[in-house]
């Protein structure tokens, strides 16, 4: 057992001529490692950052043994993406490897990071590629499994719709899809007590029947509210429809704190109450981030986002969790289709930016798009196409990650414009 001095919760441990000091979070585990004279774990308990730096290079070498990664001159690369992963993203991957219980768990833990980096590598703005992950970490912005960013912003209501019905239809559609059932088999009604229901049961005479779930979802525009920006009031913002601004008209300068572009951010940006009175959640593809302001910790400028939910708060004023499972599939597939259009039709007037909007080598990104399309198709298959129950879907979600890993081993591895700084 190593010699040590304990003063309150503070430990000073002597290992030969070396001295380690700190306060362990898990004292029981620390005492065990102290008795076993495990120097690395003692350091990990007392000084996690010191421990991390001491083992980082060794772990990086282990990670580089996977076909998906390579280590060159101390920089970590993912697949054939020609840009080194940012330092903070590397640290997250290293810590996931250090703490993983199995290879499968490690792959699951880093999937949001690797998918994020694949999208981010398609961003033509160098500063955005390098600084975006740091901003996300500071702002506490969630990255989905498909690598999309869950952001927020405030808007104003332009046209009041039946918000209760709209949200109910969207939620039930997502739920029924997850169960691998057909929305066509369900109807939406309001019972005699005034409660909305999604059911396969024949309605009573006192029920108000809105219609078939699939039909309602396909024509949800009839019931939806329409939102707009606070400054011009000219932008039409609807749930599940991308809001797009010409990238060339967005300001990419990170030193411009408030400038041209669509503004989104983390929860702090939402709670500021700026730019509108209705809080919404939006998905952002990392390739569409135009500028990460150097002096602003809570908002960034993008050229496109996908509004997908009205934000609700719990009793502690925290944002209620929002299920992104279905919308991130849809938005990822939409983004991939847009990429294919840009690549396949670079001179098409409808895709004027063409390949010039995509950074780097064309073949590299064709490879990435093919990989992402394959993975998304697999996940859609697991969730929507197989005739299995919900429990089986959860089990097959685990298999998806294994399939992803096996697959990747074989891969070589992603109206007149108006100035509005409130967007």
NUDRENPA-908443 format. One record per residue (C-alpha): residue in one letter; x, y, z. Coordinates in nm, 2 decimals, padded with zeros to 4 digits, always signed. Last residue first. Example, Ala and Ser with C-alpha at 12.3 -4.5 7.8 and 13.67 -1.06 7.14 Angstrom:
aa->s; xx->+01.37; yy->-00.11; zz->+00.71
aa->a; xx->+01.23; yy->-00.45; zz->+00.78
END
This chain:
aa->x; xx->-03.23; yy->+03.60; zz->-03.73
aa->x; xx->-03.20; yy->+03.92; zz->-03.52
aa->x; xx->-02.93; yy->+04.06; zz->-03.74
aa->x; xx->-03.18; yy->+04.09; zz->-04.02
aa->x; xx->-03.07; yy->+04.24; zz->-04.35
aa->x; xx->-03.34; yy->+04.17; zz->-04.61
aa->x; xx->-03.31; yy->+03.92; zz->-04.88
aa->x; xx->-03.55; yy->+03.94; zz->-05.16
aa->x; xx->-03.80; yy->+03.66; zz->-05.13
aa->x; xx->-01.86; yy->+01.39; zz->-04.42
aa->x; xx->-01.29; yy->+00.63; zz->-04.41
aa->x; xx->-01.19; yy->+00.43; zz->-04.69
aa->x; xx->-01.47; yy->+00.19; zz->-04.61
aa->x; xx->-01.43; yy->-00.18; zz->-04.53
aa->x; xx->-01.39; yy->-00.12; zz->-04.16
aa->x; xx->-01.69; yy->+00.11; zz->-04.18
aa->x; xx->-01.93; yy->-00.17; zz->-04.25
aa->x; xx->-01.82; yy->-00.37; zz->-03.95
aa->x; xx->-01.85; yy->-00.08; zz->-03.72
aa->x; xx->-02.19; yy->+00.03; zz->-03.85
aa->x; xx->-02.32; yy->-00.33; zz->-03.82
aa->x; xx->-02.21; yy->-00.34; zz->-03.46
aa->x; xx->-02.38; yy->+00.00; zz->-03.40
aa->x; xx->-02.69; yy->-00.13; zz->-03.57
aa->x; xx->-02.69; yy->-00.44; zz->-03.36
aa->x; xx->-02.76; yy->-00.23; zz->-03.05
aa->x; xx->-03.05; yy->-00.06; zz->-03.23
aa->x; xx->-03.16; yy->-00.42; zz->-03.30
aa->x; xx->-03.22; yy->-00.48; zz->-02.93
aa->x; xx->-03.42; yy->-00.16; zz->-02.90
aa->x; xx->-03.62; yy->-00.26; zz->-03.21
aa->x; xx->-03.69; yy->-00.60; zz->-03.05
aa->x; xx->-03.84; yy->-00.43; zz->-02.75
aa->x; xx->-04.06; yy->-00.21; zz->-02.97
aa->x; xx->-04.21; yy->-00.50; zz->-03.16
aa->x; xx->-04.09; yy->-00.64; zz->-03.49
aa->x; xx->-04.21; yy->-00.63; zz->-03.85
aa->x; xx->-03.90; yy->-00.46; zz->-03.99
aa->x; xx->-03.95; yy->-00.14; zz->-04.19
aa->x; xx->-03.96; yy->+00.16; zz->-03.96
aa->x; xx->-03.70; yy->+00.15; zz->-03.68
aa->x; xx->-03.45; yy->-00.11; zz->-03.79
aa->x; xx->-03.48; yy->-00.02; zz->-04.16
aa->x; xx->-03.45; yy->+00.35; zz->-04.08
aa->x; xx->-03.13; yy->+00.27; zz->-03.89
aa->x; xx->-02.99; yy->+00.08; zz->-04.18
aa->x; xx->-03.08; yy->+00.35; zz->-04.43
aa->x; xx->-02.91; yy->+00.61; zz->-04.21
aa->x; xx->-02.59; yy->+00.40; zz->-04.21
aa->x; xx->-02.59; yy->+00.35; zz->-04.58
aa->x; xx->-02.67; yy->+00.72; zz->-04.66
aa->x; xx->-02.39; yy->+00.82; zz->-04.42
aa->x; xx->-02.14; yy->+00.59; zz->-04.60
aa->x; xx->-02.24; yy->+00.71; zz->-04.94
aa->x; xx->-02.22; yy->+01.07; zz->-04.84
aa->x; xx->-01.87; yy->+01.02; zz->-04.69
aa->x; xx->-01.74; yy->+00.85; zz->-05.01
aa->x; xx->-01.89; yy->+01.13; zz->-05.23
aa->x; xx->-01.72; yy->+01.36; zz->-04.98
aa->x; xx->-01.38; yy->+01.22; zz->-05.04
aa->x; xx->-01.44; yy->+01.20; zz->-05.41
aa->x; xx->-01.51; yy->+01.57; zz->-05.44
aa->x; xx->-01.19; yy->+01.68; zz->-05.26
aa->x; xx->-01.22; yy->+01.97; zz->-05.02
aa->x; xx->-01.51; yy->+02.18; zz->-04.90
aa->x; xx->-01.86; yy->+02.16; zz->-05.04
aa->x; xx->-02.03; yy->+02.48; zz->-05.16
aa->x; xx->-01.82; yy->+02.48; zz->-05.47
aa->x; xx->-01.98; yy->+02.15; zz->-05.56
aa->x; xx->-02.30; yy->+02.32; zz->-05.67
aa->x; xx->-02.35; yy->+02.67; zz->-05.56
aa->x; xx->-02.61; yy->+02.72; zz->-05.83
aa->x; xx->-02.82; yy->+02.42; zz->-05.73
aa->x; xx->-03.15; yy->+02.52; zz->-05.89
aa->x; xx->-02.95; yy->+02.68; zz->-06.18
aa->x; xx->-02.80; yy->+02.33; zz->-06.24
aa->x; xx->-02.43; yy->+02.37; zz->-06.30
aa->x; xx->-02.31; yy->+02.14; zz->-06.02
aa->x; xx->-02.58; yy->+01.89; zz->-06.09
aa->x; xx->-02.46; yy->+01.55; zz->-05.95
aa->x; xx->-02.26; yy->+01.70; zz->-05.66
aa->x; xx->-02.50; yy->+01.97; zz->-05.55
aa->x; xx->-02.80; yy->+01.73; zz->-05.59
aa->x; xx->-02.62; yy->+01.46; zz->-05.40
aa->x; xx->-02.55; yy->+01.70; zz->-05.12
aa->x; xx->-02.92; yy->+01.80; zz->-05.11
aa->x; xx->-03.02; yy->+01.43; zz->-05.09
aa->x; xx->-02.77; yy->+01.39; zz->-04.80
aa->x; xx->-02.92; yy->+01.68; zz->-04.62
aa->x; xx->-03.28; yy->+01.55; zz->-04.66
aa->x; xx->-03.17; yy->+01.21; zz->-04.54
aa->x; xx->-03.01; yy->+01.37; zz->-04.23
aa->x; xx->-03.33; yy->+01.58; zz->-04.18
aa->x; xx->-03.56; yy->+01.28; zz->-04.19
aa->x; xx->-03.34; yy->+01.07; zz->-03.96
aa->x; xx->-03.30; yy->+01.36; zz->-03.72
aa->x; xx->-03.68; yy->+01.41; zz->-03.72
aa->x; xx->-03.75; yy->+01.05; zz->-03.63
aa->x; xx->-03.52; yy->+01.02; zz->-03.32
aa->x; xx->-03.53; yy->+01.38; zz->-03.20
aa->x; xx->-03.74; yy->+01.32; zz->-02.89
aa->x; xx->-03.75; yy->+01.64; zz->-02.68
aa->x; xx->-03.64; yy->+01.66; zz->-02.32
aa->x; xx->-03.83; yy->+01.93; zz->-02.12
aa->x; xx->-03.63; yy->+02.25; zz->-02.10
aa->x; xx->-03.56; yy->+02.34; zz->-01.73
aa->x; xx->-03.77; yy->+02.59; zz->-01.55
aa->x; xx->-03.78; yy->+02.38; zz->-01.23
aa->x; xx->-04.15; yy->+02.30; zz->-01.29
aa->x; xx->-04.07; yy->+02.18; zz->-01.64
aa->x; xx->-04.03; yy->+02.40; zz->-01.95
aa->x; xx->-04.17; yy->+02.34; zz->-02.30
aa->x; xx->-04.01; yy->+02.42; zz->-02.63
aa->x; xx->-04.21; yy->+02.40; zz->-02.95
aa->x; xx->-04.07; yy->+02.14; zz->-03.18
aa->x; xx->-03.90; yy->+02.07; zz->-03.51
aa->x; xx->-03.75; yy->+02.38; zz->-03.67
aa->x; xx->-03.49; yy->+02.27; zz->-03.93
aa->x; xx->-03.19; yy->+02.51; zz->-03.96
aa->x; xx->-03.01; yy->+02.67; zz->-04.25
aa->x; xx->-02.74; yy->+02.94; zz->-04.32
aa->x; xx->-02.61; yy->+02.94; zz->-03.96
aa->x; xx->-02.49; yy->+03.21; zz->-03.72
aa->x; xx->-02.39; yy->+03.13; zz->-03.36
aa->x; xx->-02.53; yy->+03.19; zz->-03.01
aa->x; xx->-02.43; yy->+03.14; zz->-02.65
aa->x; xx->-02.07; yy->+03.21; zz->-02.57
aa->x; xx->-02.02; yy->+03.52; zz->-02.78
aa->x; xx->-01.68; yy->+03.68; zz->-02.82
aa->x; xx->-01.53; yy->+03.47; zz->-03.10
aa->x; xx->-01.86; yy->+03.44; zz->-03.29
aa->x; xx->-01.90; yy->+03.09; zz->-03.44
aa->x; xx->-01.98; yy->+03.17; zz->-03.80
aa->x; xx->-02.14; yy->+02.99; zz->-04.10
aa->x; xx->-02.27; yy->+02.67; zz->-03.95
aa->x; xx->-02.44; yy->+02.48; zz->-04.24
aa->x; xx->-02.19; yy->+02.19; zz->-04.24
aa->x; xx->-02.27; yy->+02.13; zz->-03.87
aa->x; xx->-02.64; yy->+02.04; zz->-03.97
aa->x; xx->-02.87; yy->+02.23; zz->-03.74
aa->x; xx->-03.18; yy->+02.10; zz->-03.58
aa->x; xx->-03.42; yy->+02.34; zz->-03.42
aa->x; xx->-03.61; yy->+02.38; zz->-03.09
aa->x; xx->-03.86; yy->+02.66; zz->-03.05
aa->x; xx->-03.93; yy->+02.93; zz->-02.79
aa->x; xx->-04.22; yy->+03.17; zz->-02.86
aa->x; xx->-04.18; yy->+03.53; zz->-02.76
aa->x; xx->-03.93; yy->+03.66; zz->-03.01
aa->x; xx->-03.57; yy->+03.79; zz->-03.08
aa->x; xx->-03.44; yy->+03.80; zz->-02.72
aa->x; xx->-03.59; yy->+03.62; zz->-02.42
aa->x; xx->-03.24; yy->+03.55; zz->-02.28
aa->x; xx->-03.37; yy->+03.20; zz->-02.19
aa->x; xx->-03.33; yy->+03.08; zz->-02.55
aa->x; xx->-02.97; yy->+03.20; zz->-02.58
aa->x; xx->-02.90; yy->+03.03; zz->-02.25
aa->x; xx->-03.05; yy->+02.71; zz->-02.37
aa->x; xx->-02.80; yy->+02.69; zz->-02.66
aa->x; xx->-02.78; yy->+02.88; zz->-02.98
aa->x; xx->-02.94; yy->+02.99; zz->-03.31
aa->x; xx->-02.91; yy->+03.29; zz->-03.53
aa->x; xx->-02.98; yy->+03.29; zz->-03.90
aa->x; xx->-02.73; yy->+03.51; zz->-04.08
aa->x; xx->-02.62; yy->+03.87; zz->-04.12
aa->x; xx->-02.45; yy->+04.03; zz->-03.81
aa->x; xx->-02.42; yy->+04.04; zz->-03.43
aa->x; xx->-02.08; yy->+03.93; zz->-03.29
aa->x; xx->-01.87; yy->+04.01; zz->-03.59
aa->x; xx->-01.53; yy->+03.88; zz->-03.50
aa->x; xx->-01.62; yy->+03.53; zz->-03.63
aa->x; xx->-01.65; yy->+03.68; zz->-03.98
aa->x; xx->-01.87; yy->+03.44; zz->-04.19
aa->x; xx->-02.15; yy->+03.70; zz->-04.25
aa->x; xx->-02.44; yy->+03.53; zz->-04.42
aa->x; xx->-02.54; yy->+03.66; zz->-04.77
aa->x; xx->-02.33; yy->+03.41; zz->-04.95
aa->x; xx->-02.49; yy->+03.13; zz->-04.75
aa->x; xx->-02.83; yy->+03.21; zz->-04.90
aa->x; xx->-03.07; yy->+03.18; zz->-04.61
aa->x; xx->-03.28; yy->+02.86; zz->-04.54
aa->x; xx->-03.54; yy->+02.77; zz->-04.30
aa->x; xx->-03.60; yy->+02.39; zz->-04.33
aa->x; xx->-03.96; yy->+02.27; zz->-04.28
aa->x; xx->-04.05; yy->+02.04; zz->-03.99
aa->x; xx->-04.22; yy->+02.31; zz->-03.79
aa->x; xx->-04.29; yy->+02.63; zz->-03.98
aa->x; xx->-04.10; yy->+02.96; zz->-04.01
aa->x; xx->-04.21; yy->+03.21; zz->-04.27
aa->x; xx->-03.96; yy->+03.50; zz->-04.28
aa->x; xx->-04.11; yy->+03.84; zz->-04.33
aa->x; xx->-04.16; yy->+03.97; zz->-03.97
aa->x; xx->-03.85; yy->+04.19; zz->-04.03
aa->x; xx->-03.70; yy->+04.19; zz->-03.68
aa->x; xx->-03.88; yy->+03.94; zz->-03.46
aa->x; xx->-03.85; yy->+03.65; zz->-03.71
aa->x; xx->-04.17; yy->+03.46; zz->-03.81
aa->x; xx->-04.39; yy->+03.18; zz->-03.70
aa->x; xx->-04.68; yy->+02.99; zz->-03.86
aa->x; xx->-04.90; yy->+02.77; zz->-03.64
aa->x; xx->-04.99; yy->+02.44; zz->-03.77
aa->x; xx->-05.34; yy->+02.30; zz->-03.82
aa->x; xx->-05.37; yy->+02.30; zz->-04.20
aa->x; xx->-05.00; yy->+02.25; zz->-04.24
aa->x; xx->-05.04; yy->+01.90; zz->-04.08
aa->x; xx->-05.15; yy->+01.77; zz->-04.41
aa->x; xx->-04.93; yy->+01.46; zz->-04.42
aa->x; xx->-04.96; yy->+01.42; zz->-04.05
aa->x; xx->-05.34; yy->+01.44; zz->-04.06
aa->x; xx->-05.36; yy->+01.18; zz->-04.34
aa->x; xx->-05.13; yy->+00.94; zz->-04.15
aa->x; xx->-05.32; yy->+00.98; zz->-03.83
aa->x; xx->-05.67; yy->+00.93; zz->-04.00
aa->x; xx->-05.92; yy->+01.20; zz->-03.92
aa->x; xx->-06.02; yy->+01.47; zz->-03.68
aa->x; xx->-06.30; yy->+01.27; zz->-03.51
aa->x; xx->-06.50; yy->+01.46; zz->-03.24
aa->x; xx->-06.64; yy->+01.19; zz->-03.00
aa->x; xx->-06.99; yy->+01.20; zz->-02.87
aa->x; xx->-07.12; yy->+00.94; zz->-03.12
aa->x; xx->-06.85; yy->+00.69; zz->-03.01
aa->x; xx->-06.53; yy->+00.63; zz->-03.20
aa->x; xx->-06.43; yy->+00.28; zz->-03.33
aa->x; xx->-06.11; yy->+00.18; zz->-03.15
aa->x; xx->-05.78; yy->+00.21; zz->-03.33
aa->x; xx->-05.67; yy->+00.50; zz->-03.11
aa->x; xx->-05.49; yy->+00.83; zz->-03.08
aa->x; xx->-05.67; yy->+01.04; zz->-02.82
aa->x; xx->-05.72; yy->+01.41; zz->-02.76
aa->x; xx->-05.91; yy->+01.49; zz->-02.43
aa->x; xx->-06.22; yy->+01.70; zz->-02.42
aa->x; xx->-06.41; yy->+01.49; zz->-02.18
aa->x; xx->-06.64; yy->+01.37; zz->-02.46
aa->x; xx->-06.34; yy->+01.24; zz->-02.65
aa->x; xx->-06.13; yy->+01.43; zz->-02.90
aa->x; xx->-06.02; yy->+01.21; zz->-03.19
aa->x; xx->-05.72; yy->+01.10; zz->-03.39
aa->x; xx->-05.75; yy->+00.78; zz->-03.59
aa->x; xx->-05.50; yy->+00.50; zz->-03.62
aa->x; xx->-05.45; yy->+00.22; zz->-03.88
aa->x; xx->-05.30; yy->+00.46; zz->-04.13
aa->x; xx->-05.02; yy->+00.54; zz->-03.88
aa->x; xx->-04.88; yy->+00.19; zz->-03.96
aa->x; xx->-04.71; yy->+00.02; zz->-03.68
aa->x; xx->-04.33; yy->-00.02; zz->-03.64
aa->x; xx->-04.36; yy->+00.07; zz->-03.27
aa->x; xx->-04.12; yy->+00.36; zz->-03.34
aa->x; xx->-04.35; yy->+00.47; zz->-03.62
aa->x; xx->-04.65; yy->+00.48; zz->-03.38
aa->x; xx->-04.46; yy->+00.70; zz->-03.13
aa->x; xx->-04.34; yy->+00.94; zz->-03.40
aa->x; xx->-04.69; yy->+00.98; zz->-03.54
aa->x; xx->-04.83; yy->+01.02; zz->-03.19
aa->x; xx->-04.59; yy->+01.30; zz->-03.11
aa->x; xx->-04.65; yy->+01.49; zz->-03.44
aa->x; xx->-05.03; yy->+01.45; zz->-03.41
aa->x; xx->-05.03; yy->+01.56; zz->-03.05
aa->x; xx->-04.81; yy->+01.86; zz->-03.13
aa->x; xx->-05.04; yy->+01.98; zz->-03.41
aa->x; xx->-05.35; yy->+01.92; zz->-03.21
aa->x; xx->-05.23; yy->+02.12; zz->-02.91
aa->x; xx->-05.09; yy->+02.40; zz->-03.14
aa->x; xx->-05.42; yy->+02.45; zz->-03.32
aa->x; xx->-05.29; yy->+02.74; zz->-03.53
aa->x; xx->-05.21; yy->+03.10; zz->-03.46
aa->x; xx->-05.05; yy->+03.28; zz->-03.76
aa->x; xx->-04.75; yy->+03.50; zz->-03.72
aa->x; xx->-04.63; yy->+03.38; zz->-03.38
aa->x; xx->-04.29; yy->+03.53; zz->-03.30
aa->x; xx->-03.97; yy->+03.34; zz->-03.28
aa->x; xx->-03.71; yy->+03.25; zz->-03.01
aa->x; xx->-03.41; yy->+03.02; zz->-03.08
aa->x; xx->-03.28; yy->+02.68; zz->-02.98
aa->x; xx->-03.02; yy->+02.42; zz->-03.09
aa->x; xx->-03.01; yy->+02.04; zz->-03.11
aa->x; xx->-02.70; yy->+01.98; zz->-03.34
aa->x; xx->-02.69; yy->+01.69; zz->-03.59
aa->x; xx->-02.43; yy->+01.42; zz->-03.58
aa->x; xx->-02.66; yy->+01.13; zz->-03.66
aa->x; xx->-02.66; yy->+01.01; zz->-03.30
aa->x; xx->-02.76; yy->+01.36; zz->-03.19
aa->x; xx->-02.52; yy->+01.63; zz->-03.06
aa->x; xx->-02.66; yy->+01.83; zz->-02.77
aa->x; xx->-02.56; yy->+02.19; zz->-02.71
aa->x; xx->-02.41; yy->+02.27; zz->-02.37
aa->x; xx->-02.30; yy->+02.62; zz->-02.48
aa->x; xx->-01.94; yy->+02.56; zz->-02.38
aa->x; xx->-01.92; yy->+02.22; zz->-02.54
aa->x; xx->-02.10; yy->+02.34; zz->-02.86
aa->x; xx->-01.86; yy->+02.63; zz->-02.89
aa->x; xx->-01.56; yy->+02.40; zz->-02.86
aa->x; xx->-01.71; yy->+02.18; zz->-03.13
aa->x; xx->-01.76; yy->+02.47; zz->-03.36
aa->x; xx->-01.41; yy->+02.62; zz->-03.34
aa->x; xx->-01.20; yy->+02.43; zz->-03.60
aa->x; xx->-01.47; yy->+02.36; zz->-03.86
aa->x; xx->-01.63; yy->+02.70; zz->-03.82
aa->x; xx->-01.29; yy->+02.87; zz->-03.86
aa->x; xx->-01.22; yy->+02.68; zz->-04.18
aa->x; xx->-01.55; yy->+02.77; zz->-04.35
aa->x; xx->-01.63; yy->+02.52; zz->-04.63
aa->x; xx->-01.83; yy->+02.29; zz->-04.40
aa->x; xx->-01.82; yy->+01.94; zz->-04.53
aa->x; xx->-01.58; yy->+01.83; zz->-04.26
aa->x; xx->-01.85; yy->+01.93; zz->-04.01
aa->x; xx->-02.08; yy->+01.66; zz->-04.14
aa->x; xx->-01.82; yy->+01.38; zz->-04.10
aa->x; xx->-01.72; yy->+01.54; zz->-03.77
aa->x; xx->-02.07; yy->+01.52; zz->-03.63
aa->x; xx->-02.10; yy->+01.16; zz->-03.74
aa->x; xx->-01.78; yy->+01.08; zz->-03.56
aa->x; xx->-01.89; yy->+01.26; zz->-03.24
aa->x; xx->-02.24; yy->+01.12; zz->-03.23
aa->x; xx->-02.10; yy->+00.77; zz->-03.28
aa->x; xx->-01.84; yy->+00.81; zz->-03.00
aa->x; xx->-02.04; yy->+00.66; zz->-02.72
aa->x; xx->-02.19; yy->+00.38; zz->-02.92
aa->x; xx->-01.85; yy->+00.27; zz->-03.06
aa->x; xx->-01.71; yy->+00.27; zz->-02.71
aa->x; xx->-02.00; yy->+00.07; zz->-02.57
aa->x; xx->-01.96; yy->-00.19; zz->-02.85
aa->x; xx->-01.59; yy->-00.22; zz->-02.77
aa->x; xx->-01.67; yy->-00.29; zz->-02.41
aa->x; xx->-01.67; yy->-00.13; zz->-02.07
aa->x; xx->-01.55; yy->+00.21; zz->-02.20
aa->x; xx->-01.40; yy->+00.47; zz->-01.97
aa->x; xx->-01.06; yy->+00.52; zz->-02.14
aa->x; xx->-01.21; yy->+00.49; zz->-02.48
aa->x; xx->-01.47; yy->+00.76; zz->-02.40
aa->x; xx->-01.20; yy->+00.97; zz->-02.25
aa->x; xx->-01.00; yy->+00.95; zz->-02.57
aa->x; xx->-01.30; yy->+01.03; zz->-02.79
aa->x; xx->-01.38; yy->+01.34; zz->-02.57
aa->x; xx->-01.01; yy->+01.45; zz->-02.58
aa->x; xx->-01.00; yy->+01.42; zz->-02.96
aa->x; xx->-01.31; yy->+01.64; zz->-02.98
aa->x; xx->-01.13; yy->+01.90; zz->-02.76
aa->x; xx->-00.82; yy->+01.89; zz->-02.98
aa->x; xx->-01.00; yy->+01.94; zz->-03.31
aa->x; xx->-01.00; yy->+01.63; zz->-03.54
aa->x; xx->-00.73; yy->+01.65; zz->-03.81
aa->x; xx->-00.87; yy->+01.75; zz->-04.16
aa->x; xx->-00.83; yy->+01.53; zz->-04.46
aa->x; xx->-01.13; yy->+01.31; zz->-04.39
aa->x; xx->-01.02; yy->+00.96; zz->-04.51
aa->x; xx->-01.15; yy->+00.78; zz->-04.20
aa->x; xx->-01.11; yy->+01.00; zz->-03.89
aa->x; xx->-00.78; yy->+01.17; zz->-03.83
aa->x; xx->-00.59; yy->+01.21; zz->-03.50
aa->x; xx->-00.29; yy->+01.44; zz->-03.49
aa->x; xx->+00.04; yy->+01.35; zz->-03.31
aa->x; xx->+00.24; yy->+01.35; zz->-03.63
aa->x; xx->-00.02; yy->+01.13; zz->-03.80
aa->x; xx->-00.26; yy->+00.90; zz->-03.61
aa->x; xx->-00.52; yy->+00.72; zz->-03.81
aa->x; xx->-00.88; yy->+00.63; zz->-03.73
aa->x; xx->-01.16; yy->+00.42; zz->-03.89
aa->x; xx->-00.94; yy->+00.11; zz->-03.93
aa->x; xx->-00.90; yy->+00.09; zz->-03.56
aa->x; xx->-00.54; yy->+00.07; zz->-03.44
aa->x; xx->-00.53; yy->+00.45; zz->-03.41
aa->x; xx->-00.75; yy->+00.41; zz->-03.10
aa->x; xx->-00.47; yy->+00.22; zz->-02.93
aa->x; xx->-00.21; yy->+00.48; zz->-03.02
aa->x; xx->-00.44; yy->+00.75; zz->-02.90
aa->x; xx->-00.48; yy->+00.57; zz->-02.57
aa->x; xx->-00.10; yy->+00.57; zz->-02.51
aa->x; xx->-00.08; yy->+00.93; zz->-02.60
aa->x; xx->-00.36; yy->+01.03; zz->-02.36
aa->x; xx->-00.22; yy->+00.82; zz->-02.06
aa->x; xx->-00.03; yy->+01.09; zz->-01.88
aa->x; xx->-00.24; yy->+01.38; zz->-02.00
aa->x; xx->-00.55; yy->+01.21; zz->-01.87
aa->x; xx->-00.39; yy->+01.13; zz->-01.53
aa->x; xx->-00.30; yy->+01.50; zz->-01.49
aa->x; xx->-00.65; yy->+01.60; zz->-01.58
aa->x; xx->-00.80; yy->+01.34; zz->-01.34
aa->x; xx->-00.59; yy->+01.45; zz->-01.04
aa->x; xx->-00.66; yy->+01.26; zz->-00.72
aa->x; xx->-00.87; yy->+00.97; zz->-00.85
aa->x; xx->-00.69; yy->+00.93; zz->-01.19
aa->x; xx->-00.35; yy->+00.96; zz->-01.02
aa->x; xx->-00.44; yy->+00.67; zz->-00.79
aa->x; xx->-00.56; yy->+00.49; zz->-01.09
aa->x; xx->-00.22; yy->+00.52; zz->-01.27
aa->x; xx->-00.03; yy->+00.43; zz->-00.95
aa->x; xx->-00.21; yy->+00.11; zz->-00.87
aa->x; xx->-00.06; yy->+00.02; zz->-00.54
aa->x; xx->-00.33; yy->-00.24; zz->-00.47
aa->x; xx->-00.40; yy->-00.07; zz->-00.13
aa->x; xx->-00.43; yy->+00.27; zz->-00.29
aa->x; xx->-00.65; yy->+00.13; zz->-00.57
aa->x; xx->-00.89; yy->-00.01; zz->-00.30
aa->x; xx->-00.87; yy->+00.32; zz->-00.11
aa->x; xx->-00.96; yy->+00.51; zz->-00.42
aa->x; xx->-01.26; yy->+00.29; zz->-00.50
aa->x; xx->-01.40; yy->+00.36; zz->-00.16
aa->x; xx->-01.32; yy->+00.73; zz->-00.18
aa->x; xx->-01.51; yy->+00.79; zz->-00.50
aa->x; xx->-01.47; yy->+01.16; zz->-00.57
aa->x; xx->-01.11; yy->+01.16; zz->-00.47
aa->x; xx->-00.96; yy->+01.49; zz->-00.32
aa->x; xx->-00.61; yy->+01.57; zz->-00.43
aa->x; xx->-00.24; yy->+01.54; zz->-00.39
aa->x; xx->+00.02; yy->+01.32; zz->-00.56
aa->x; xx->+00.39; yy->+01.31; zz->-00.45
aa->x; xx->+00.67; yy->+01.14; zz->-00.64
aa->x; xx->+01.00; yy->+01.02; zz->-00.50
aa->x; xx->+00.87; yy->+00.67; zz->-00.45
aa->x; xx->+00.49; yy->+00.69; zz->-00.46
aa->x; xx->+00.38; yy->+00.92; zz->-00.17
aa->x; xx->+00.01; yy->+01.01; zz->-00.15
aa->x; xx->-00.13; yy->+01.33; zz->-00.01
aa->x; xx->-00.51; yy->+01.31; zz->+00.04
aa->x; xx->-00.76; yy->+01.58; zz->+00.10
aa->x; xx->-01.10; yy->+01.49; zz->+00.24
aa->x; xx->-01.01; yy->+01.61; zz->+00.59
aa->x; xx->-00.63; yy->+01.58; zz->+00.61
aa->x; xx->-00.52; yy->+01.24; zz->+00.50
aa->x; xx->-00.15; yy->+01.16; zz->+00.46
aa->x; xx->-00.03; yy->+00.87; zz->+00.24
aa->x; xx->+00.20; yy->+00.58; zz->+00.21
aa->x; xx->+00.13; yy->+00.35; zz->-00.08
aa->x; xx->+00.00; yy->+00.00; zz->+00.00
END
